[in-house]
């Protein structure tokens, strides 16, 4: 009986998490699970907008490092997204491998019926109090 209860709790938790994922987070999740240094060149057009990658040489290590920004976040805490027609913003709060707070703010555009990354902002914040509680695009932060 105990194992059945545990299974039901885990199953319902998984369903609840899945239902909260909108199209932008789903696109990010596919990027997070799929893209690596070995396949970045092959998959770049599946996840990044043509405008973002048109002048980039993904064979350069600095460019590869920037496009693999996902590796900076070790654990996710929360995420928020907003969509306005063909433009969307996704903010993900979490922690790096040293348990320091970090936020990703990603701009997406709808291109060829897919949500593709158009801009990336990585913020190393001072504390969890600095986590955003709403979706923001990178341009919404002052330099």
C-alpha positions in Angstrom: 0.0 0.0 0.0 2.8 2.3 0.9 4.5 1.9 -2.5 1.2 2.5 -4.3 0.7 5.8 -2.4 4.3 6.9 -3.2 3.8 6.0 -6.9 0.5 8.0 -7.0 2.2 11.0 -5.3 5.1 10.9 -7.8 2.8 10.4 -10.8 0.5 13.3 -9.8 3.5 15.6 -9.1 4.9 14.8 -12.5 1.6 15.6 -14.2 1.3 18.8 -12.3 4.8 19.9 -13.3 4.1 19.0 -17.0 0.9 20.9 -17.1 2.6 24.2 -16.0 5.1 24.0 -18.9 4.1 26.3 -21.8 5.5 26.3 -25.3 8.6 28.3 -24.5 9.7 26.2 -21.6 9.0 23.1 -23.6 11.2 24.4 -26.3 13.9 25.3 -23.7 13.6 21.8 -22.2 14.2 20.2 -25.7 17.3 22.4 -26.1 18.5 21.5 -22.7 18.1 17.8 -23.3 19.3 17.7 -26.9 22.1 20.1 -27.6 25.7 19.4 -26.7 29.1 20.5 -27.9 29.2 17.5 -30.3 25.9 18.3 -32.1 25.6 22.1 -31.7 26.5 22.7 -35.4 24.0 20.2 -36.6 21.1 21.3 -34.3 21.6 25.0 -34.2 18.8 25.9 -36.6 16.4 23.7 -34.5 16.8 25.9 -31.4 18.3 29.3 -32.4 16.8 31.9 -34.7 18.4 32.5 -38.1 18.9 36.2 -37.0 20.9 35.0 -33.9 23.2 32.6 -35.7 23.6 34.2 -39.1 26.9 35.8 -38.3 28.2 33.3 -35.8 30.8 30.6 -36.3 29.8 27.8 -34.0 33.2 26.2 -34.5 34.7 28.9 -32.3 34.9 27.9 -28.7 33.7 31.2 -27.3 30.6 31.0 -29.5 29.9 27.4 -28.6 30.3 28.4 -24.9 27.7 31.1 -25.3 25.2 28.9 -27.1 25.6 26.2 -24.5 24.6 28.6 -21.7 22.4 25.9 -20.3 25.4 24.4 -18.5 25.6 27.3 -16.1 22.5 26.2 -14.3 22.8 23.1 -12.3 19.3 23.1 -10.6 16.1 24.9 -11.7 13.9 26.6 -9.1 11.1 28.2 -11.1 10.3 29.5 -14.5 7.9 32.0 -16.1 6.9 32.8 -19.7 4.9 35.3 -21.6 4.0 35.4 -25.3 2.9 38.3 -27.4 1.9 37.0 -30.8 5.3 35.9 -32.4 7.6 37.0 -29.6 8.0 35.4 -26.2 10.1 35.7 -23.1 11.1 32.9 -20.7 12.8 33.5 -17.4 14.3 30.6 -15.5 15.6 30.9 -11.9 18.0 28.4 -10.4 21.4 27.6 -9.0 24.8 27.0 -10.5 27.1 24.1 -9.5 28.3 26.1 -6.4 24.6 26.7 -5.3 24.8 30.4 -6.2 21.6 31.9 -7.6 21.4 32.5 -11.4 18.7 33.5 -13.8 18.3 33.0 -17.5 16.2 35.4 -19.5 15.6 34.2 -23.0 13.8 35.9 -25.9 12.0 33.6 -28.3 10.6 34.3 -31.7 8.2 32.2 -33.7 10.0 31.2 -36.9 8.8 28.5 -39.3 6.1 27.4 -36.7 8.7 26.8 -34.0 9.8 28.9 -31.0 13.5 29.7 -31.5 15.9 31.5 -29.2 16.6 35.1 -30.4 18.4 36.5 -27.3 20.0 35.2 -24.2 20.6 36.9 -20.8 22.5 35.1 -18.0 22.3 36.9 -14.7 24.4 35.9 -11.7 22.2 37.4 -8.9 23.2 38.1 -5.3 20.4 36.1 -3.6 17.2 34.3 -4.3 15.4 37.6 -3.3 16.7 38.8 -6.7 14.9 36.1 -8.6 12.3 37.4 -11.0 8.7 36.5 -10.4 7.6 37.1 -14.0 8.9 36.5 -17.5 11.4 39.0 -18.8 13.3 39.3 -22.0 17.1 40.1 -21.9 16.4 43.7 -23.1 14.2 44.4 -20.1 17.3 44.6 -17.9 19.5 47.7 -17.7 23.2 47.2 -18.4 
